[in-house]
Amino acid sequence: MADTSTPNGTPNKTAGSWALEARGLGKRYLRGWALRDCSFRIPAGRICGLVGPNGAGKSTLLGLASRQVQPTTGELSVFGVSTDDDAVLPRFAFLGQDKPLFKRFTVADTLRMGAELNPGWDAAAATRIVRSGNVPLDARVGTLSGGQRTRVAFALAFGKRPDLLLLDEPMADLDPLARDEMSTLLMSEAIERGTTVVMSSHMLTELEDMCDYLLVVAAGRIRMAGDADALVPAHSLVTGVTRDGALPPELDRHTVVETRVQGRQFHAMVRPKGPLPADWEIAEPSLEEVLLAHLRSPDAPSLYTQDARVDAEGTRAA
């Protein structure tokens, strides 16, 4: 687990606890299961990337964590407090892609609203975030650029002083310059406060730069979870020669995530279970390559690091 101290050496107020813990979590709609049999843990103080294709269940999971959606089965807790309990409300903040701000409010009005709605409001931090982007306090939200609106939304989120920040693609509509600015802001504020962040994104390079923990969802189930530094080295990219156009039987000894055949050669993403044949070309994949392989192969065996694994015993059913 990562160091749970803040940069100035003081202990993280949430050290030693799980920021988010799910046991047998599931959500069923009329059209079917959006999430099913999800069990995982996210340690406190981490920046976790939530990855998956459209319709995989990412937004449903964030909706469950932020109490916008009620589970059909299982349990979900935030720092040991069930999301069913109103006591969990001060512990998290949620920010979605639509960033629902009142367009007729000025920036100052918006921050004043944040102070009225949140007893633990940090006015100094919220104002600092806004002013550092040169956003005029007397400007109406509807006149701001996309990057400025996102900055105001981040000010509201961090002004609440949450232990857990849930982000549903909040930077998807930003241009590259604004996205880079907001990413830097998010990282600096989260690290300074020891805030746990769970962020969904389709930008895999963004996740590689920002996230030290991963939660990969496909077809409504958790496919991969844990420390990025442990998940990626568990994989190898191998290239070899097919045998009469077929994959070599030696592949069956290993956990195969994805295979492709091009002419007489095969390429595979594998999790080795022992030595690989000496005549295969072996390379260490990037985080992006590992994620893409799992997203293209939702039926591949799941992988959890020790911190992320949790059994689903004792969960409740609908």
C-alpha positions as CSV (number, residue, x, y, z in Angstrom):
1,M,0.0,0.0,0.0
2,A,1.2,3.5,-0.7
3,D,2.5,5.8,2.0
4,T,-0.5,7.2,3.9
5,S,1.2,10.4,5.1
6,T,0.6,13.8,3.5
7,P,3.5,15.6,1.8
8,N,4.3,17.6,4.9
9,G,4.6,14.4,7.0
10,T,1.4,14.6,8.9
11,P,-0.8,11.5,9.0
12,N,-3.6,11.2,6.6
13,K,-6.9,11.5,8.5
14,T,-8.2,8.4,6.7
15,A,-5.0,6.3,7.0
16,G,-5.4,2.6,7.5
17,S,-9.0,2.4,6.2
18,W,-10.6,1.4,2.9
19,A,-11.9,4.4,1.0
20,L,-14.4,2.3,-0.9
21,E,-15.3,-1.4,-0.3
22,A,-17.8,-3.4,-2.2
23,R,-19.1,-6.9,-1.4
24,G,-21.2,-8.7,-4.0
25,L,-22.5,-5.4,-5.3
26,G,-25.0,-5.4,-8.1
27,K,-27.5,-3.2,-9.8
28,R,-30.3,-4.4,-12.0
29,Y,-32.5,-2.3,-14.2
30,L,-35.5,-3.4,-16.3
31,R,-33.1,-4.0,-19.3
32,G,-30.8,-6.2,-17.2
33,W,-27.8,-6.1,-14.9
34,A,-25.7,-3.0,-15.1
35,L,-23.3,-4.3,-12.4
36,R,-23.2,-7.8,-10.9
37,D,-21.1,-9.6,-8.3
38,C,-18.7,-6.8,-7.8
39,S,-16.3,-7.1,-4.8
40,F,-13.3,-4.9,-4.4
41,R,-11.4,-2.5,-2.2
42,I,-9.8,0.9,-2.8
43,P,-7.3,1.9,-0.1
44,A,-7.4,5.5,1.3
45,G,-5.2,8.1,-0.2
46,R,-5.0,6.6,-3.7
47,I,-5.9,8.1,-7.1
48,C,-7.9,5.4,-8.8
49,G,-8.7,5.2,-12.5
50,L,-12.1,3.7,-13.3
51,V,-11.8,2.2,-16.8
52,G,-14.3,0.5,-19.1
53,P,-16.1,0.8,-22.4
54,N,-19.4,2.7,-22.8
55,G,-22.2,0.7,-21.0
56,A,-19.7,-1.2,-18.8
57,G,-21.2,0.0,-15.6
58,K,-18.8,2.8,-14.6
59,S,-21.4,5.5,-14.1
60,T,-23.6,3.1,-12.3
61,L,-20.8,2.3,-9.9
62,L,-20.2,6.0,-9.2
63,G,-23.9,6.5,-8.8
64,L,-24.0,3.8,-6.2
65,A,-21.0,5.3,-4.4
66,S,-22.6,8.7,-4.4
67,R,-26.1,7.5,-3.3
68,Q,-27.7,8.5,-6.5
69,V,-28.5,4.8,-7.2
70,Q,-29.6,2.1,-4.8
71,P,-28.0,-1.3,-5.1
72,T,-30.1,-4.4,-6.0
73,T,-27.7,-6.8,-4.2
74,G,-24.6,-6.5,-2.0
75,E,-23.1,-3.8,0.1
76,L,-21.0,-0.7,-0.5
77,S,-19.2,1.3,2.2
78,V,-17.2,4.6,2.2
79,F,-14.5,4.5,4.9
80,G,-16.3,1.8,6.7
81,V,-19.7,3.6,6.7
82,S,-22.5,2.0,4.6
83,T,-23.8,4.2,1.8
84,D,-27.2,3.5,3.3
85,D,-26.2,5.6,6.3
86,D,-26.7,9.4,6.1
87,A,-23.5,9.7,8.1
88,V,-21.6,9.0,4.9
89,L,-22.8,12.2,3.2
90,P,-20.0,14.5,4.5
91,R,-17.3,12.0,3.5
92,F,-17.6,12.2,-0.3
93,A,-18.1,14.7,-3.2
94,F,-19.3,13.8,-6.7
95,L,-18.6,15.6,-9.9
96,G,-20.1,14.5,-13.2
97,Q,-19.3,15.4,-16.8
98,D,-22.3,17.8,-17.0
99,K,-21.1,19.8,-14.0
100,P,-24.6,21.0,-13.0
101,L,-23.9,24.6,-12.0
102,F,-26.5,27.4,-11.9
103,K,-25.7,29.5,-15.0
104,R,-27.2,32.7,-13.7
105,F,-25.2,32.6,-10.5
106,T,-22.0,34.5,-10.3
107,V,-18.9,32.6,-9.2
108,A,-19.1,34.3,-5.8
109,D,-22.8,33.2,-5.5
110,T,-21.8,29.6,-6.3
111,L,-19.1,29.6,-3.6
112,R,-21.6,31.1,-1.1
113,M,-24.0,28.4,-2.0
114,G,-21.3,25.8,-1.3
115,A,-20.7,27.4,2.1
116,E,-24.4,27.3,3.0
117,L,-24.8,23.6,2.0
118,N,-21.7,22.2,3.6
119,P,-21.0,22.7,7.4
120,G,-17.3,21.9,7.0
121,W,-16.8,24.3,4.1
122,D,-13.3,25.4,3.4
123,A,-13.8,28.9,1.9
124,A,-10.1,29.7,1.7
125,A,-9.4,26.6,-0.5
126,A,-12.4,27.1,-2.7
127,T,-11.5,30.8,-3.3
128,R,-7.8,29.9,-3.9
129,I,-8.8,27.3,-6.6
130,V,-10.9,29.9,-8.4
131,R,-8.5,32.8,-8.1
132,S,-5.5,30.7,-9.3
133,G,-7.3,30.3,-12.6
134,N,-8.0,34.0,-12.8
135,V,-11.7,33.3,-12.8
136,P,-13.6,36.6,-11.9
137,L,-15.7,36.2,-8.8
138,D,-18.4,38.5,-10.3
139,A,-18.7,36.6,-13.6
140,R,-21.8,34.6,-14.2
141,V,-21.2,30.9,-14.6
142,G,-23.0,30.8,-17.9
143,T,-20.4,33.2,-19.4
144,L,-17.4,31.1,-18.4
145,S,-15.3,28.9,-20.7
146,G,-15.4,25.1,-20.2
147,G,-12.1,25.1,-18.3
148,Q,-13.3,27.9,-16.1
149,R,-16.6,26.1,-15.3
150,T,-14.7,22.9,-14.5
151,R,-12.4,24.9,-12.1
152,V,-15.4,26.3,-10.3
153,A,-16.9,22.8,-10.1
154,F,-13.6,21.6,-8.6
155,A,-13.7,24.5,-6.1
156,L,-17.1,23.3,-4.9
157,A,-15.9,19.7,-4.6
158,F,-12.7,20.5,-2.7
159,G,-14.4,23.2,-0.7
160,K,-16.5,20.5,0.9
161,R,-13.3,18.9,2.2
162,P,-14.3,15.4,1.2
163,D,-12.3,12.3,2.1
164,L,-13.4,10.7,-1.2
165,L,-13.8,12.5,-4.5
166,L,-15.9,10.7,-7.2
167,L,-15.4,12.0,-10.7
168,D,-17.4,10.8,-13.7
169,E,-15.4,12.1,-16.7
170,P,-15.4,15.7,-15.6
171,M,-12.7,16.7,-18.1
172,A,-14.1,14.9,-21.2
173,D,-15.4,18.2,-22.8
174,L,-12.2,20.2,-22.3
175,D,-9.6,21.1,-24.9
176,P,-6.1,19.6,-24.3
177,L,-4.7,22.8,-22.7
178,A,-7.6,23.1,-20.2
179,R,-7.5,19.3,-19.5
180,D,-3.8,19.5,-18.6
181,E,-4.5,22.5,-16.4
182,M,-7.3,20.7,-14.6
183,S,-5.3,17.5,-14.2
184,T,-2.5,19.4,-12.5
185,L,-5.0,21.2,-10.2
186,L,-6.7,17.9,-9.3
187,M,-3.4,16.1,-8.6
188,S,-2.0,19.0,-6.4
189,E,-5.2,19.4,-4.4
190,A,-5.7,15.7,-3.9
191,I,-2.1,15.1,-2.8
192,E,-2.0,18.1,-0.5
193,R,-5.2,17.0,1.3
194,G,-4.7,13.2,1.2
195,T,-8.0,12.9,-0.7
196,T,-8.9,9.6,-2.3
197,V,-10.0,10.1,-5.9
198,V,-12.0,7.7,-8.1
199,M,-12.1,9.0,-11.6
200,S,-13.6,7.5,-14.7
201,S,-12.0,8.4,-18.0
202,H,-11.7,7.2,-21.6
203,M,-8.3,9.0,-21.9
204,L,-5.9,6.1,-21.2
205,T,-2.8,8.3,-21.3
206,E,-4.4,10.6,-18.8
207,L,-4.9,7.7,-16.4
208,E,-1.3,6.5,-16.9
209,D,0.0,9.9,-15.9
210,M,-2.4,10.4,-12.9
211,C,-3.5,7.1,-11.4
212,D,-1.7,4.7,-9.1
213,Y,-4.6,2.4,-8.7
214,L,-7.0,0.8,-11.2
215,L,-10.5,-0.5,-11.4
216,V,-11.4,-2.0,-14.8
217,V,-15.0,-2.8,-15.5
218,A,-16.4,-4.7,-18.5
219,A,-19.9,-6.2,-19.1
220,G,-20.9,-5.1,-15.6
221,R,-18.2,-7.0,-13.8
222,I,-14.8,-6.2,-12.3
223,R,-12.1,-7.5,-14.6
224,M,-9.0,-6.0,-13.0
225,A,-8.4,-4.1,-9.7
226,G,-5.4,-3.0,-7.7
227,D,-2.1,-1.2,-7.8
228,A,-1.1,-0.2,-11.3
229,D,2.6,-0.9,-10.5
230,A,1.7,-4.5,-9.8
231,L,-1.0,-5.1,-12.4
232,V,1.1,-4.0,-15.4
233,P,4.2,-6.1,-14.7
234,A,2.0,-9.2,-14.2
235,H,1.5,-9.2,-18.0
236,S,3.8,-9.9,-20.9
237,L,3.5,-9.3,-24.6
238,V,4.8,-12.3,-26.5
239,T,5.3,-12.9,-30.2
240,G,6.1,-16.2,-31.8
241,V,5.5,-18.4,-34.9
242,T,2.2,-20.3,-35.4
243,R,2.2,-24.0,-36.1
244,D,0.2,-24.9,-39.2
245,G,-1.7,-21.6,-38.7
246,A,-2.7,-22.4,-35.2
247,L,-1.6,-21.0,-31.8
248,P,1.2,-23.1,-30.1
249,P,0.0,-25.3,-27.3
250,E,2.5,-23.8,-24.9
251,L,0.2,-20.8,-24.6
252,D,-2.3,-23.0,-22.7
253,R,0.1,-23.1,-19.7
254,H,-0.4,-19.4,-19.1
255,T,-3.3,-17.0,-18.6
256,V,-4.1,-15.6,-22.0
257,V,-5.8,-12.2,-22.1
258,E,-5.8,-11.6,-25.9
259,T,-4.3,-13.2,-29.0
260,R,-3.9,-12.1,-32.6
261,V,-2.6,-14.0,-35.6
262,Q,-0.9,-12.1,-38.5
263,G,0.4,-14.3,-41.2
264,R,2.8,-16.9,-39.7
265,Q,3.1,-14.9,-36.4
266,F,1.0,-14.7,-33.3
267,H,0.9,-11.9,-30.8
268,A,-0.5,-12.4,-27.3
269,M,-1.0,-10.6,-24.0
270,V,-0.4,-13.2,-21.3
271,R,0.0,-13.4,-17.5
272,P,2.9,-16.0,-17.3
273,K,2.6,-18.9,-15.0
274,G,6.2,-19.9,-15.4
275,P,9.0,-19.6,-17.9
276,L,8.1,-18.6,-21.4
277,P,9.6,-20.4,-24.4
278,A,13.1,-19.1,-25.3
279,D,12.2,-18.7,-29.0
280,W,9.3,-16.3,-28.2
281,E,9.9,-12.5,-28.3
282,I,8.9,-11.1,-25.0
283,A,8.2,-7.5,-24.1
284,E,6.8,-5.6,-21.1
285,P,3.6,-3.9,-22.1
286,S,2.5,-0.3,-21.2
287,L,-0.4,0.4,-19.0
288,E,-2.4,1.5,-22.1
289,E,-1.6,-1.8,-23.9
290,V,-2.7,-3.9,-20.8
291,L,-6.0,-1.9,-20.5
292,L,-6.8,-2.1,-24.2
293,A,-6.2,-5.9,-24.2
294,H,-8.6,-6.3,-21.2
295,L,-11.2,-4.0,-22.7
296,R,-11.1,-5.9,-26.0
297,S,-11.4,-9.2,-24.1
298,P,-14.1,-8.9,-21.4
299,D,-14.2,-12.6,-20.9
300,A,-10.5,-12.8,-20.0
301,P,-9.8,-14.1,-16.4
302,S,-10.0,-11.3,-13.8
303,L,-7.0,-10.1,-11.9
304,Y,-6.8,-8.5,-8.4
305,T,-3.9,-7.4,-6.4
306,Q,-3.9,-8.3,-2.7
307,D,-5.2,-4.9,-1.5
308,A,-8.1,-5.0,-3.9
309,R,-9.4,-8.5,-3.2
310,V,-12.3,-9.0,-0.9
311,D,-14.6,-12.0,-0.5
312,A,-18.4,-11.5,-1.0
313,E,-19.5,-13.6,2.0
314,G,-22.2,-12.2,4.2
315,T,-23.6,-9.8,1.5
316,R,-27.3,-9.1,1.4
317,A,-29.5,-10.0,-1.5
318,A,-32.6,-8.2,-2.8
